[in-house]
Protein backbone atom coordinates (compact mmCIF):
# COMPACT_ATOMS: atom_id res chain seq x y z
CA UNK A 1 0.00 0.00 0.00
CA UNK A 2 2.83 2.42 0.85
CA UNK A 3 4.52 1.69 -2.49
CA UNK A 4 1.30 2.48 -4.34
CA UNK A 5 0.95 5.80 -2.46
CA UNK A 6 4.54 6.72 -3.24
CA UNK A 7 3.94 5.80 -6.87
CA UNK A 8 0.89 8.08 -7.01
CA UNK A 9 2.74 10.97 -5.39
CA UNK A 10 5.68 10.51 -7.73
CA UNK A 11 3.46 10.60 -10.84
CA UNK A 12 1.62 13.69 -9.57
CA UNK A 13 4.90 15.53 -8.84
CA UNK A 14 6.42 14.59 -12.18
CA UNK A 15 3.24 15.61 -14.02
CA UNK A 16 3.10 18.94 -12.17
CA UNK A 17 6.76 19.67 -12.92
CA UNK A 18 6.32 18.78 -16.59
CA UNK A 19 3.10 20.85 -16.92
CA UNK A 20 4.47 23.90 -15.13
CA UNK A 21 7.81 23.75 -16.88
CA UNK A 22 6.13 23.33 -20.29
CA UNK A 23 3.94 26.40 -19.77
CA UNK A 24 6.89 28.38 -18.41
CA UNK A 25 8.99 27.51 -21.46
CA UNK A 26 6.05 28.35 -23.75
CA UNK A 27 5.71 31.77 -22.09
CA UNK A 28 9.43 32.43 -22.39
CA UNK A 29 9.29 31.45 -26.06
CA UNK A 30 6.96 34.39 -26.58
CA UNK A 31 9.97 36.65 -26.01
CA UNK A 32 13.09 34.52 -26.40
CA UNK A 33 15.27 34.23 -28.26
CA UNK A 34 15.40 37.79 -29.53
CA UNK A 35 17.08 36.76 -32.77
CA UNK A 36 16.84 33.81 -35.09
CA UNK A 37 19.29 30.96 -34.37
CA UNK A 38 20.89 29.18 -37.32
CA UNK A 39 22.72 25.90 -37.57
CA UNK A 40 24.50 26.34 -40.83
CA UNK A 41 21.80 27.50 -43.19
CA UNK A 42 19.05 25.86 -41.19
CA UNK A 43 17.04 28.15 -38.89
CA UNK A 44 15.85 26.55 -35.71
CA UNK A 45 12.04 26.47 -35.43
CA UNK A 46 10.36 29.03 -33.17
CA UNK A 47 13.34 31.41 -33.38
CA UNK A 48 13.14 34.27 -32.86
CA UNK A 49 10.32 34.35 -30.27
CA UNK A 50 6.77 35.18 -31.25
CA UNK A 51 6.77 38.80 -30.05
CA UNK A 52 10.20 39.72 -31.54
CA UNK A 53 9.12 38.09 -34.77
CA UNK A 54 5.81 39.96 -34.84
CA UNK A 55 7.02 43.31 -33.47
CA UNK A 56 6.01 45.23 -36.60
CA UNK A 57 2.57 43.64 -36.63
CA UNK A 58 2.17 44.26 -32.90
CA UNK A 59 3.10 47.92 -33.41
CA UNK A 60 0.48 48.35 -36.13
CA UNK A 61 -2.20 46.48 -34.19
CA UNK A 62 -1.54 48.44 -30.99
CA UNK A 63 -1.77 51.74 -32.89
CA UNK A 64 -5.11 50.71 -34.40
CA UNK A 65 -6.36 49.40 -31.05
CA UNK A 66 -5.53 52.66 -29.25
CA UNK A 67 -7.05 54.82 -31.99
CA UNK A 68 -10.24 52.83 -32.55
CA UNK A 69 -11.11 51.70 -29.04
CA UNK A 70 -9.10 53.59 -26.41
CA UNK A 71 -8.50 57.19 -27.52
CA UNK A 72 -11.49 58.15 -29.67
CA UNK A 73 -12.92 61.52 -30.59
CA UNK A 74 -16.14 60.63 -28.77
CA UNK A 75 -14.35 59.74 -25.53
CA UNK A 76 -12.23 62.90 -25.60
CA UNK A 77 -15.26 65.07 -26.43
CA UNK A 78 -17.20 63.48 -23.55
CA UNK A 79 -14.31 64.07 -21.16
CA UNK A 80 -13.90 67.70 -22.19
CA UNK A 81 -17.60 68.35 -21.59
CA UNK A 82 -17.59 66.93 -18.05
CA UNK A 83 -18.33 69.62 -15.47
CA UNK A 84 -15.87 68.04 -13.04
CA UNK A 85 -13.06 68.18 -15.60
CA UNK A 86 -13.94 71.80 -16.42
CA UNK A 87 -13.91 72.68 -12.72
CA UNK A 88 -10.54 70.98 -12.21
CA UNK A 89 -8.99 72.75 -15.19
CA UNK A 90 -10.35 76.11 -14.02
CA UNK A 91 -8.92 75.62 -10.54
CA UNK A 92 -5.53 74.65 -11.95
CA UNK A 93 -5.38 77.68 -14.23
CA UNK A 94 -6.50 79.99 -11.41
CA UNK A 95 -3.83 78.53 -9.15
CA UNK A 96 -1.09 79.16 -11.72
CA UNK A 97 -2.33 82.68 -12.44
CA UNK A 98 -2.39 83.53 -8.73
CA UNK A 99 1.21 82.31 -8.48
CA UNK A 100 2.05 84.53 -11.44
CA UNK A 101 0.49 87.55 -9.74
CA UNK A 102 2.65 86.93 -6.68
CA UNK A 103 5.94 86.76 -8.59
CA UNK A 104 8.65 89.29 -7.80
CA UNK A 105 9.64 89.62 -11.44
CA UNK A 106 8.61 92.65 -13.47
CA UNK A 107 6.72 92.37 -16.73
CA UNK A 108 9.97 93.34 -18.43
CA UNK A 109 11.85 90.42 -16.84
CA UNK A 110 9.01 87.97 -17.48
CA UNK A 111 8.79 88.83 -21.14
CA UNK A 112 12.57 88.93 -21.61
CA UNK A 113 12.78 85.40 -20.20
CA UNK A 114 10.59 84.26 -23.09
CA UNK A 115 12.96 85.54 -25.77
CA UNK A 116 16.62 84.90 -26.40
CA UNK A 117 17.11 87.89 -28.72
CA UNK A 118 17.01 91.63 -27.96
CA UNK A 119 15.13 92.77 -24.84
CA UNK A 120 11.41 92.99 -25.47
CA UNK A 121 11.29 96.74 -24.80
CA UNK A 122 13.80 97.35 -27.60
CA UNK A 123 11.87 95.04 -29.88
CA UNK A 124 8.63 96.83 -29.03
CA UNK A 125 10.14 100.24 -29.72
CA UNK A 126 11.70 99.08 -32.97
CA UNK A 127 8.52 97.44 -34.21
CA UNK A 128 6.39 100.41 -33.18
CA UNK A 129 8.70 102.86 -34.95
CA UNK A 130 8.92 100.69 -38.07
CA UNK A 131 5.17 100.16 -38.17
CA UNK A 132 4.54 103.86 -37.71
CA UNK A 133 7.06 104.77 -40.39
CA UNK A 134 5.60 102.27 -42.84
CA UNK A 135 2.08 103.56 -42.27
CA UNK A 136 3.12 107.19 -42.63
CA UNK A 137 5.09 106.45 -45.80
CA UNK A 138 2.19 104.49 -47.25
CA UNK A 139 -0.37 107.19 -46.43
CA UNK A 140 1.88 110.00 -47.62
CA UNK A 141 2.61 108.28 -50.94
CA UNK A 142 -1.10 107.65 -51.37
CA UNK A 143 -2.26 111.22 -50.65
CA UNK A 144 0.65 113.49 -51.58
CA UNK A 145 -0.48 114.06 -55.19
CA UNK A 146 -4.15 114.50 -54.30
CA UNK A 147 -5.81 117.86 -53.61
CA UNK A 148 -6.09 118.84 -49.98
CA UNK A 149 -9.89 118.57 -50.09
CA UNK A 150 -9.54 114.84 -50.94
CA UNK A 151 -7.21 114.25 -48.00
CA UNK A 152 -9.01 116.11 -45.23
CA UNK A 153 -12.24 114.42 -44.03
CA UNK A 154 -15.43 116.00 -45.33
CA UNK A 155 -16.65 116.76 -41.80
CA UNK A 156 -13.45 118.72 -41.11
CA UNK A 157 -13.81 120.63 -44.39
CA UNK A 158 -17.37 121.61 -43.47
CA UNK A 159 -16.27 122.80 -40.03
CA UNK A 160 -13.54 124.97 -41.59
CA UNK A 161 -16.03 126.42 -44.08
CA UNK A 162 -18.42 127.29 -41.26
CA UNK A 163 -15.64 128.83 -39.16
CA UNK A 164 -14.42 131.26 -41.82
CA UNK A 165 -17.10 133.82 -40.96
CA UNK A 166 -16.20 133.64 -37.29
CA UNK A 167 -12.52 133.94 -38.17
CA UNK A 168 -13.19 137.12 -40.17
CA UNK A 169 -15.15 138.59 -37.25
CA UNK A 170 -12.42 137.61 -34.79
CA UNK A 171 -9.64 139.12 -36.90
CA UNK A 172 -11.60 142.33 -37.33
CA UNK A 173 -12.15 142.67 -33.57
CA UNK A 174 -8.51 142.00 -32.80
CA UNK A 175 -7.38 144.51 -35.43
CA UNK A 176 -9.67 147.23 -34.04
CA UNK A 177 -8.51 146.54 -30.49
CA UNK A 178 -4.91 146.83 -31.59
CA UNK A 179 -5.39 150.07 -33.52
CA UNK A 180 -7.25 151.66 -30.64
CA UNK A 181 -4.52 150.78 -28.19
CA UNK A 182 -1.58 153.07 -27.40
CA UNK A 183 0.78 150.46 -28.85
CA UNK A 184 -1.14 150.48 -32.14
CA UNK A 185 -1.10 154.27 -32.39
CA UNK A 186 2.61 154.41 -31.62
CA UNK A 187 3.28 151.74 -34.21
CA UNK A 188 1.36 153.59 -36.89
CA UNK A 189 3.18 156.83 -36.15
CA UNK A 190 6.53 154.98 -36.22
CA UNK A 191 5.76 153.42 -39.60
CA UNK A 192 4.61 156.80 -40.99
CA UNK A 193 7.87 158.46 -39.92
CA UNK A 194 9.83 155.63 -41.58
CA UNK A 195 7.83 156.18 -44.74
CA UNK A 196 8.84 159.86 -44.93
CA UNK A 197 12.47 159.08 -44.11
CA UNK A 198 12.76 156.52 -46.89
CA UNK A 199 11.49 158.97 -49.52
CA UNK A 200 14.61 161.14 -49.44
CA UNK A 201 14.32 164.86 -50.05
CA UNK A 202 10.68 164.68 -51.06
CA UNK A 203 9.87 162.75 -47.95
CA UNK A 204 11.62 165.31 -45.74
CA UNK A 205 9.70 168.11 -47.39
CA UNK A 206 6.39 166.31 -46.90
CA UNK A 207 7.36 165.57 -43.31
CA UNK A 208 8.01 169.25 -42.73
CA UNK A 209 4.67 170.24 -44.27
CA UNK A 210 2.61 167.47 -42.66
CA UNK A 211 3.51 166.52 -39.14
CA UNK A 212 3.18 162.76 -38.61
CA UNK A 213 1.24 163.26 -35.40
CA UNK A 214 -1.21 165.47 -37.24
CA UNK A 215 -1.68 162.90 -39.97
CA UNK A 216 -2.28 160.16 -37.43
CA UNK A 217 -4.79 162.29 -35.56
CA UNK A 218 -6.72 163.01 -38.76
CA UNK A 219 -6.53 159.69 -40.62
CA UNK A 220 -6.43 157.23 -37.73
CA UNK A 221 -10.05 157.63 -36.59
CA UNK A 222 -11.26 157.20 -40.17
CA UNK A 223 -9.15 154.04 -40.54
CA UNK A 224 -10.60 152.55 -37.36
CA UNK A 225 -14.11 153.56 -38.43
CA UNK A 226 -13.59 151.90 -41.82
CA UNK A 227 -12.43 148.64 -40.24
CA UNK A 228 -15.45 148.58 -37.92
CA UNK A 229 -17.81 148.66 -40.88
CA UNK A 230 -19.62 145.43 -41.82
CA UNK A 231 -18.30 145.83 -45.36
CA UNK A 232 -14.70 145.40 -44.15
CA UNK A 233 -15.57 142.19 -42.25
CA UNK A 234 -17.42 140.92 -45.32
CA UNK A 235 -14.42 141.78 -47.52
CA UNK A 236 -12.12 139.94 -45.12
CA UNK A 237 -14.48 136.94 -45.14
CA UNK A 238 -14.50 136.88 -48.95
CA UNK A 239 -10.71 137.04 -48.96
CA UNK A 240 -10.42 134.14 -46.51
CA UNK A 241 -12.98 132.13 -48.48
CA UNK A 242 -11.14 132.69 -51.75
CA UNK A 243 -7.80 131.71 -50.26
CA UNK A 244 -9.32 128.64 -48.63
CA UNK A 245 -10.92 127.52 -51.89
CA UNK A 246 -7.57 127.94 -53.61
CA UNK A 247 -5.82 126.07 -50.82
CA UNK A 248 -8.21 123.10 -51.01
CA UNK A 249 -7.29 122.53 -54.63
CA UNK A 250 -3.55 122.39 -53.96
CA UNK A 251 -1.77 118.99 -53.72
CA UNK A 252 -0.78 117.94 -50.23
CA UNK A 253 2.87 117.65 -51.26
CA UNK A 254 2.87 121.26 -52.44
CA UNK A 255 1.39 122.44 -49.15
CA UNK A 256 4.00 120.57 -47.11
CA UNK A 257 6.82 121.93 -49.26
CA UNK A 258 5.62 125.49 -48.67
CA UNK A 259 5.66 124.97 -44.94
CA UNK A 260 9.02 123.14 -45.00
CA UNK A 261 7.33 120.14 -43.35
CA UNK A 262 8.50 116.79 -44.67
CA UNK A 263 7.68 113.16 -44.01
CA UNK A 264 10.44 112.75 -41.45
CA UNK A 265 9.15 115.71 -39.43
CA UNK A 266 5.67 114.17 -39.26
CA UNK A 267 7.14 110.81 -38.37
CA UNK A 268 9.27 112.26 -35.59
CA UNK A 269 6.38 114.25 -34.16
CA UNK A 270 4.09 111.22 -34.07
CA UNK A 271 6.84 109.09 -32.53
CA UNK A 272 7.31 111.63 -29.76
CA UNK A 273 3.56 111.76 -29.15
CA UNK A 274 3.32 107.98 -28.89
CA UNK A 275 6.31 107.73 -26.57
CA UNK A 276 4.96 110.48 -24.33
CA UNK A 277 1.39 109.18 -24.17
CA UNK A 278 2.26 105.46 -24.13
CA UNK A 279 5.01 105.08 -21.49
CA UNK A 280 5.34 101.34 -22.00
CA UNK A 281 8.81 101.31 -20.46
CA UNK A 282 7.29 102.48 -17.18
CA UNK A 283 4.47 99.97 -17.47
CA UNK A 284 6.85 97.08 -18.13
CA UNK A 285 8.86 97.89 -15.01
CA UNK A 286 5.83 97.10 -12.85
CA UNK A 287 5.16 93.71 -11.24
CA UNK A 288 1.95 91.73 -11.80
CA UNK A 289 1.13 92.31 -8.15
CA UNK A 290 1.20 96.09 -8.74
CA UNK A 291 -1.91 95.87 -10.89
CA UNK A 292 -5.15 97.05 -9.24
CA UNK A 293 -6.69 94.35 -7.04
CA UNK A 294 -10.01 94.61 -8.87
CA UNK A 295 -8.24 93.75 -12.13
CA UNK A 296 -6.79 90.62 -10.53
CA UNK A 297 -10.13 89.52 -9.07
CA UNK A 298 -11.92 90.11 -12.36
CA UNK A 299 -9.28 88.22 -14.32
CA UNK A 300 -9.06 85.26 -11.93
CA UNK A 301 -12.69 84.87 -10.88
CA UNK A 302 -14.53 85.91 -14.01
CA UNK A 303 -12.33 85.92 -17.07
CA UNK A 304 -10.43 82.65 -16.48
CA UNK A 305 -13.54 80.46 -15.95
CA UNK A 306 -15.01 81.90 -19.12
CA UNK A 307 -11.79 81.36 -21.08
CA UNK A 308 -11.42 77.78 -19.82
CA UNK A 309 -15.05 77.03 -20.65
CA UNK A 310 -14.72 78.48 -24.15
CA UNK A 311 -11.41 76.69 -24.67
CA UNK A 312 -12.82 73.30 -23.65
CA UNK A 313 -15.90 73.85 -25.79
CA UNK A 314 -13.74 74.69 -28.78
CA UNK A 315 -11.47 71.69 -28.11
CA UNK A 316 -14.47 69.34 -27.85
CA UNK A 317 -15.76 70.53 -31.22
CA UNK A 318 -12.34 70.04 -32.80
CA UNK A 319 -11.53 66.72 -31.04
CA UNK A 320 -11.74 64.69 -34.22
CA UNK A 321 -9.55 67.11 -36.18
CA UNK A 322 -7.01 67.31 -33.35
CA UNK A 323 -6.72 63.52 -33.16
CA UNK A 324 -6.13 63.36 -36.88
CA UNK A 325 -3.50 66.07 -36.61
CA UNK A 326 -1.77 64.30 -33.71
CA UNK A 327 -1.72 61.00 -35.66
CA UNK A 328 -2.08 58.94 -32.47
CA UNK A 329 -2.15 55.66 -34.36
CA UNK A 330 1.12 56.42 -36.12
CA UNK A 331 2.62 57.78 -32.90
CA UNK A 332 1.86 54.59 -30.91
CA UNK A 333 3.09 52.38 -33.74
CA UNK A 334 6.34 54.32 -34.03
CA UNK A 335 6.88 54.13 -30.28
CA UNK A 336 6.39 50.36 -30.24
CA UNK A 337 8.70 49.97 -33.23
CA UNK A 338 11.29 51.99 -31.38
CA UNK A 339 11.23 49.69 -28.33
CA UNK A 340 14.18 47.38 -27.88
CA UNK A 341 13.13 43.74 -27.49
CA UNK A 342 13.95 43.81 -23.78
CA UNK A 343 11.82 46.95 -23.33
CA UNK A 344 8.95 45.39 -25.25
CA UNK A 345 9.23 42.29 -23.05
CA UNK A 346 9.12 44.46 -19.93
CA UNK A 347 6.01 46.26 -21.20
CA UNK A 348 4.17 42.99 -21.77
CA UNK A 349 5.34 41.54 -18.45
CA UNK A 350 4.27 44.64 -16.53
CA UNK A 351 0.77 44.14 -17.90
CA UNK A 352 0.54 40.32 -17.80
CA UNK A 353 3.15 39.11 -15.31
CA UNK A 354 0.55 37.91 -12.82
CA UNK A 355 -1.46 36.14 -15.53
CA UNK A 356 1.68 34.41 -16.84
CA UNK A 357 2.41 33.08 -13.34
CA UNK A 358 -1.13 31.79 -13.07
CA UNK A 359 -0.72 30.04 -16.44
CA UNK A 360 2.46 28.39 -15.12
CA UNK A 361 0.67 27.29 -11.93
CA UNK A 362 -2.29 26.07 -13.98
CA UNK A 363 0.08 24.00 -16.13
CA UNK A 364 1.55 22.47 -12.96
CA UNK A 365 -1.96 21.74 -11.63
CA UNK A 366 -3.07 20.14 -14.88
CA UNK A 367 0.18 18.15 -15.01
CA UNK A 368 -0.41 16.91 -11.45
CA UNK A 369 -4.01 15.92 -12.32
CA UNK A 370 -2.77 14.10 -15.42
CA UNK A 371 -0.16 12.30 -13.28
CA UNK A 372 -2.92 11.27 -10.86
CA UNK A 373 -5.09 9.98 -13.70
CA UNK A 374 -2.12 8.03 -15.10
CA UNK A 375 -1.56 6.47 -11.70
CA UNK A 376 -5.22 5.46 -11.44
CA UNK A 377 -5.16 3.97 -14.94
CA UNK A 378 -2.00 1.98 -14.12
CA UNK A 379 -3.63 0.77 -10.90
CA UNK A 380 -6.72 -0.40 -12.79
CA UNK A 381 -4.70 -2.09 -15.46
C-alpha positions as CSV (number, residue, x, y, z in Angstrom):
1,X,0.0,0.0,0.0
2,X,2.8,2.4,0.9
3,X,4.5,1.7,-2.5
4,X,1.3,2.5,-4.3
5,X,0.9,5.8,-2.5
6,X,4.5,6.7,-3.2
7,X,3.9,5.8,-6.9
8,X,0.9,8.1,-7.0
9,X,2.7,11.0,-5.4
10,X,5.7,10.5,-7.7
11,X,3.5,10.6,-10.8
12,X,1.6,13.7,-9.6
13,X,4.9,15.5,-8.8
14,X,6.4,14.6,-12.2
15,X,3.2,15.6,-14.0
16,X,3.1,18.9,-12.2
17,X,6.8,19.7,-12.9
18,X,6.3,18.8,-16.6
19,X,3.1,20.9,-16.9
20,X,4.5,23.9,-15.1
21,X,7.8,23.8,-16.9
22,X,6.1,23.3,-20.3
23,X,3.9,26.4,-19.8
24,X,6.9,28.4,-18.4
25,X,9.0,27.5,-21.5
26,X,6.1,28.4,-23.7
27,X,5.7,31.8,-22.1
28,X,9.4,32.4,-22.4
29,X,9.3,31.5,-26.1
30,X,7.0,34.4,-26.6
31,X,10.0,36.7,-26.0
32,X,13.1,34.5,-26.4
33,X,15.3,34.2,-28.3
34,X,15.4,37.8,-29.5
35,X,17.1,36.8,-32.8
36,X,16.8,33.8,-35.1
37,X,19.3,31.0,-34.4
38,X,20.9,29.2,-37.3
39,X,22.7,25.9,-37.6
40,X,24.5,26.3,-40.8
41,X,21.8,27.5,-43.2
42,X,19.1,25.9,-41.2
43,X,17.0,28.2,-38.9
44,X,15.8,26.6,-35.7
45,X,12.0,26.5,-35.4
46,X,10.4,29.0,-33.2
47,X,13.3,31.4,-33.4
48,X,13.1,34.3,-32.9
49,X,10.3,34.4,-30.3
50,X,6.8,35.2,-31.2
51,X,6.8,38.8,-30.0
52,X,10.2,39.7,-31.5
53,X,9.1,38.1,-34.8
54,X,5.8,40.0,-34.8
55,X,7.0,43.3,-33.5
56,X,6.0,45.2,-36.6
57,X,2.6,43.6,-36.6
58,X,2.2,44.3,-32.9
59,X,3.1,47.9,-33.4
60,X,0.5,48.3,-36.1
61,X,-2.2,46.5,-34.2
62,X,-1.5,48.4,-31.0
63,X,-1.8,51.7,-32.9
64,X,-5.1,50.7,-34.4
65,X,-6.4,49.4,-31.0
66,X,-5.5,52.7,-29.3
67,X,-7.1,54.8,-32.0
68,X,-10.2,52.8,-32.6
69,X,-11.1,51.7,-29.0
70,X,-9.1,53.6,-26.4
71,X,-8.5,57.2,-27.5
72,X,-11.5,58.1,-29.7
73,X,-12.9,61.5,-30.6
74,X,-16.1,60.6,-28.8
75,X,-14.4,59.7,-25.5
76,X,-12.2,62.9,-25.6
77,X,-15.3,65.1,-26.4
78,X,-17.2,63.5,-23.6
79,X,-14.3,64.1,-21.2
80,X,-13.9,67.7,-22.2
81,X,-17.6,68.3,-21.6
82,X,-17.6,66.9,-18.1
83,X,-18.3,69.6,-15.5
84,X,-15.9,68.0,-13.0
85,X,-13.1,68.2,-15.6
86,X,-13.9,71.8,-16.4
87,X,-13.9,72.7,-12.7
88,X,-10.5,71.0,-12.2
89,X,-9.0,72.8,-15.2
90,X,-10.4,76.1,-14.0
91,X,-8.9,75.6,-10.5
92,X,-5.5,74.6,-12.0
93,X,-5.4,77.7,-14.2
94,X,-6.5,80.0,-11.4
95,X,-3.8,78.5,-9.2
96,X,-1.1,79.2,-11.7
97,X,-2.3,82.7,-12.4
98,X,-2.4,83.5,-8.7
99,X,1.2,82.3,-8.5
100,X,2.1,84.5,-11.4
101,X,0.5,87.6,-9.7
102,X,2.7,86.9,-6.7
103,X,5.9,86.8,-8.6
104,X,8.6,89.3,-7.8
105,X,9.6,89.6,-11.4
106,X,8.6,92.7,-13.5
107,X,6.7,92.4,-16.7
108,X,10.0,93.3,-18.4
109,X,11.8,90.4,-16.8
110,X,9.0,88.0,-17.5
111,X,8.8,88.8,-21.1
112,X,12.6,88.9,-21.6
113,X,12.8,85.4,-20.2
114,X,10.6,84.3,-23.1
115,X,13.0,85.5,-25.8
116,X,16.6,84.9,-26.4
117,X,17.1,87.9,-28.7
118,X,17.0,91.6,-28.0
119,X,15.1,92.8,-24.8
120,X,11.4,93.0,-25.5
121,X,11.3,96.7,-24.8
122,X,13.8,97.4,-27.6
123,X,11.9,95.0,-29.9
124,X,8.6,96.8,-29.0
125,X,10.1,100.2,-29.7
126,X,11.7,99.1,-33.0
127,X,8.5,97.4,-34.2
128,X,6.4,100.4,-33.2
129,X,8.7,102.9,-34.9
130,X,8.9,100.7,-38.1
131,X,5.2,100.2,-38.2
132,X,4.5,103.9,-37.7
133,X,7.1,104.8,-40.4
134,X,5.6,102.3,-42.8
135,X,2.1,103.6,-42.3
136,X,3.1,107.2,-42.6
137,X,5.1,106.4,-45.8
138,X,2.2,104.5,-47.2
139,X,-0.4,107.2,-46.4
140,X,1.9,110.0,-47.6
141,X,2.6,108.3,-50.9
142,X,-1.1,107.6,-51.4
143,X,-2.3,111.2,-50.6
144,X,0.7,113.5,-51.6
145,X,-0.5,114.1,-55.2
146,X,-4.1,114.5,-54.3
147,X,-5.8,117.9,-53.6
148,X,-6.1,118.8,-50.0
149,X,-9.9,118.6,-50.1
150,X,-9.5,114.8,-50.9
151,X,-7.2,114.3,-48.0
152,X,-9.0,116.1,-45.2
153,X,-12.2,114.4,-44.0
154,X,-15.4,116.0,-45.3
155,X,-16.7,116.8,-41.8
156,X,-13.4,118.7,-41.1
157,X,-13.8,120.6,-44.4
158,X,-17.4,121.6,-43.5
159,X,-16.3,122.8,-40.0
160,X,-13.5,125.0,-41.6
161,X,-16.0,126.4,-44.1
162,X,-18.4,127.3,-41.3
163,X,-15.6,128.8,-39.2
164,X,-14.4,131.3,-41.8
165,X,-17.1,133.8,-41.0
166,X,-16.2,133.6,-37.3
167,X,-12.5,133.9,-38.2
168,X,-13.2,137.1,-40.2
169,X,-15.1,138.6,-37.2
170,X,-12.4,137.6,-34.8
171,X,-9.6,139.1,-36.9
172,X,-11.6,142.3,-37.3
173,X,-12.1,142.7,-33.6
174,X,-8.5,142.0,-32.8
175,X,-7.4,144.5,-35.4
176,X,-9.7,147.2,-34.0
177,X,-8.5,146.5,-30.5
178,X,-4.9,146.8,-31.6
179,X,-5.4,150.1,-33.5
180,X,-7.3,151.7,-30.6
181,X,-4.5,150.8,-28.2
182,X,-1.6,153.1,-27.4
183,X,0.8,150.5,-28.9
184,X,-1.1,150.5,-32.1
185,X,-1.1,154.3,-32.4
186,X,2.6,154.4,-31.6
187,X,3.3,151.7,-34.2
188,X,1.4,153.6,-36.9
189,X,3.2,156.8,-36.2
190,X,6.5,155.0,-36.2
191,X,5.8,153.4,-39.6
192,X,4.6,156.8,-41.0
193,X,7.9,158.5,-39.9
194,X,9.8,155.6,-41.6
195,X,7.8,156.2,-44.7
196,X,8.8,159.9,-44.9
197,X,12.5,159.1,-44.1
198,X,12.8,156.5,-46.9
199,X,11.5,159.0,-49.5
200,X,14.6,161.1,-49.4
201,X,14.3,164.9,-50.0
202,X,10.7,164.7,-51.1
203,X,9.9,162.8,-47.9
204,X,11.6,165.3,-45.7
205,X,9.7,168.1,-47.4
206,X,6.4,166.3,-46.9
207,X,7.4,165.6,-43.3
208,X,8.0,169.2,-42.7
209,X,4.7,170.2,-44.3
210,X,2.6,167.5,-42.7
211,X,3.5,166.5,-39.1
212,X,3.2,162.8,-38.6
213,X,1.2,163.3,-35.4
214,X,-1.2,165.5,-37.2
215,X,-1.7,162.9,-40.0
216,X,-2.3,160.2,-37.4
217,X,-4.8,162.3,-35.6
218,X,-6.7,163.0,-38.8
219,X,-6.5,159.7,-40.6
220,X,-6.4,157.2,-37.7
221,X,-10.1,157.6,-36.6
222,X,-11.3,157.2,-40.2
223,X,-9.1,154.0,-40.5
224,X,-10.6,152.5,-37.4
225,X,-14.1,153.6,-38.4
226,X,-13.6,151.9,-41.8
227,X,-12.4,148.6,-40.2
228,X,-15.5,148.6,-37.9
229,X,-17.8,148.7,-40.9
230,X,-19.6,145.4,-41.8
231,X,-18.3,145.8,-45.4
232,X,-14.7,145.4,-44.1
233,X,-15.6,142.2,-42.3
234,X,-17.4,140.9,-45.3
235,X,-14.4,141.8,-47.5
236,X,-12.1,139.9,-45.1
237,X,-14.5,136.9,-45.1
238,X,-14.5,136.9,-48.9
239,X,-10.7,137.0,-49.0
240,X,-10.4,134.1,-46.5
241,X,-13.0,132.1,-48.5
242,X,-11.1,132.7,-51.7
243,X,-7.8,131.7,-50.3
244,X,-9.3,128.6,-48.6
245,X,-10.9,127.5,-51.9
246,X,-7.6,127.9,-53.6
247,X,-5.8,126.1,-50.8
248,X,-8.2,123.1,-51.0
249,X,-7.3,122.5,-54.6
250,X,-3.5,122.4,-54.0
251,X,-1.8,119.0,-53.7
252,X,-0.8,117.9,-50.2
253,X,2.9,117.6,-51.3
254,X,2.9,121.3,-52.4
255,X,1.4,122.4,-49.1
256,X,4.0,120.6,-47.1
257,X,6.8,121.9,-49.3
258,X,5.6,125.5,-48.7
259,X,5.7,125.0,-44.9
260,X,9.0,123.1,-45.0
261,X,7.3,120.1,-43.3
262,X,8.5,116.8,-44.7
263,X,7.7,113.2,-44.0
264,X,10.4,112.8,-41.5
265,X,9.1,115.7,-39.4
266,X,5.7,114.2,-39.3
267,X,7.1,110.8,-38.4
268,X,9.3,112.3,-35.6
269,X,6.4,114.2,-34.2
270,X,4.1,111.2,-34.1
271,X,6.8,109.1,-32.5
272,X,7.3,111.6,-29.8
273,X,3.6,111.8,-29.2
274,X,3.3,108.0,-28.9
275,X,6.3,107.7,-26.6
276,X,5.0,110.5,-24.3
277,X,1.4,109.2,-24.2
278,X,2.3,105.5,-24.1
279,X,5.0,105.1,-21.5
280,X,5.3,101.3,-22.0
281,X,8.8,101.3,-20.5
282,X,7.3,102.5,-17.2
283,X,4.5,100.0,-17.5
284,X,6.9,97.1,-18.1
285,X,8.9,97.9,-15.0
286,X,5.8,97.1,-12.8
287,X,5.2,93.7,-11.2
288,X,2.0,91.7,-11.8
289,X,1.1,92.3,-8.1
290,X,1.2,96.1,-8.7
291,X,-1.9,95.9,-10.9
292,X,-5.2,97.0,-9.2
293,X,-6.7,94.4,-7.0
294,X,-10.0,94.6,-8.9
295,X,-8.2,93.7,-12.1
296,X,-6.8,90.6,-10.5
297,X,-10.1,89.5,-9.1
298,X,-11.9,90.1,-12.4
299,X,-9.3,88.2,-14.3
300,X,-9.1,85.3,-11.9
301,X,-12.7,84.9,-10.9
302,X,-14.5,85.9,-14.0
303,X,-12.3,85.9,-17.1
304,X,-10.4,82.7,-16.5
305,X,-13.5,80.5,-16.0
306,X,-15.0,81.9,-19.1
307,X,-11.8,81.4,-21.1
308,X,-11.4,77.8,-19.8
309,X,-15.1,77.0,-20.7
310,X,-14.7,78.5,-24.1
311,X,-11.4,76.7,-24.7
312,X,-12.8,73.3,-23.6
313,X,-15.9,73.9,-25.8
314,X,-13.7,74.7,-28.8
315,X,-11.5,71.7,-28.1
316,X,-14.5,69.3,-27.9
317,X,-15.8,70.5,-31.2
318,X,-12.3,70.0,-32.8
319,X,-11.5,66.7,-31.0
320,X,-11.7,64.7,-34.2
321,X,-9.6,67.1,-36.2
322,X,-7.0,67.3,-33.3
323,X,-6.7,63.5,-33.2
324,X,-6.1,63.4,-36.9
325,X,-3.5,66.1,-36.6
326,X,-1.8,64.3,-33.7
327,X,-1.7,61.0,-35.7
328,X,-2.1,58.9,-32.5
329,X,-2.2,55.7,-34.4
330,X,1.1,56.4,-36.1
331,X,2.6,57.8,-32.9
332,X,1.9,54.6,-30.9
333,X,3.1,52.4,-33.7
334,X,6.3,54.3,-34.0
335,X,6.9,54.1,-30.3
336,X,6.4,50.4,-30.2
337,X,8.7,50.0,-33.2
338,X,11.3,52.0,-31.4
339,X,11.2,49.7,-28.3
340,X,14.2,47.4,-27.9
341,X,13.1,43.7,-27.5
342,X,14.0,43.8,-23.8
343,X,11.8,47.0,-23.3
344,X,9.0,45.4,-25.2
345,X,9.2,42.3,-23.1
346,X,9.1,44.5,-19.9
347,X,6.0,46.3,-21.2
348,X,4.2,43.0,-21.8
349,X,5.3,41.5,-18.4
350,X,4.3,44.6,-16.5
351,X,0.8,44.1,-17.9
352,X,0.5,40.3,-17.8
353,X,3.2,39.1,-15.3
354,X,0.5,37.9,-12.8
355,X,-1.5,36.1,-15.5
356,X,1.7,34.4,-16.8
357,X,2.4,33.1,-13.3
358,X,-1.1,31.8,-13.1
359,X,-0.7,30.0,-16.4
360,X,2.5,28.4,-15.1
361,X,0.7,27.3,-11.9
362,X,-2.3,26.1,-14.0
363,X,0.1,24.0,-16.1
364,X,1.5,22.5,-13.0
365,X,-2.0,21.7,-11.6
366,X,-3.1,20.1,-14.9
367,X,0.2,18.2,-15.0
368,X,-0.4,16.9,-11.5
369,X,-4.0,15.9,-12.3
370,X,-2.8,14.1,-15.4
371,X,-0.2,12.3,-13.3
372,X,-2.9,11.3,-10.9
373,X,-5.1,10.0,-13.7
374,X,-2.1,8.0,-15.1
375,X,-1.6,6.5,-11.7
376,X,-5.2,5.5,-11.4
377,X,-5.2,4.0,-14.9
378,X,-2.0,2.0,-14.1
379,X,-3.6,0.8,-10.9
380,X,-6.7,-0.4,-12.8
381,X,-4.7,-2.1,-15.5
